[in-house]
């Protein structure tokens, strides 16, 4: 079992930055593929970014490419999502996810992940 807890969300203005953290506990964190997903009100959960257990490769949704950066520190059992140049359309609940056995081609699909955090709200005002 892996327990995930997100933090770092908040209310910011368009153009600002935020860094989300996902702290993992339980089994060996370094063995897991990790992902960030988000869900806005009335919309389906969508993929944001993911990262392999070793730190590379990474993958991003087109909507965040060039603005968001995913990273992980296996020694601290933490995954990060650095979000720059935030836009109002980035407003959502952001959740992290983990799984030990995902074929990288499918790492952007939320249904592939077994473990989820509770989410943290990110609100970007215009």
Buried (B, 14 or more C-beta within 10 A) or exposed (E): EBEBBBEBBEEBEEEBEBEBBBBBEEBEBBEBBBBBBBBBEEEEBBBBBBBBBEEEEBBBBEBBEEBBBBBBEBEEBBBBBBBBEBBEEBBBBBBBBBBEEBEEEEBBBBEBBBBBBEBBEBBBEE
